[in-house]
Amino acid sequence: MQTERSHPLGCLLVLSAVNCSPEQQHIRDMLAKEREKVHDWINNCIERAVANGELPDSTDIHMLVTLFETFLRGISTQA
């Protein structure tokens, strides 16, 4: 999706309103909540994979979530 012509290049969820004026704090807060939703979706997916035996019980879920978030945010910036 990040590079499809039907979408803007990059990811506005990741790239927008990281820094903004105090008057726009509500926008920054809204986007932070959206980023947290993505974090939770990834976390839930990995937890489900562990529970279903698709990933070993020894999986470091926090580390794997961080890895995927880093990849997604990095590719968004590159796109």
Secondary structure as GFF3:
##gff-version 3
##sequence-region A 1 79
A	DSSP	alpha_helix	12	15	.	.	.	ID=ss1
A	DSSP	three_ten_helix	22	24	.	.	.	ID=ss2
A	DSSP	alpha_helix	25	51	.	.	.	ID=ss3
A	DSSP	alpha_helix	61	78	.	.	.	ID=ss4
###
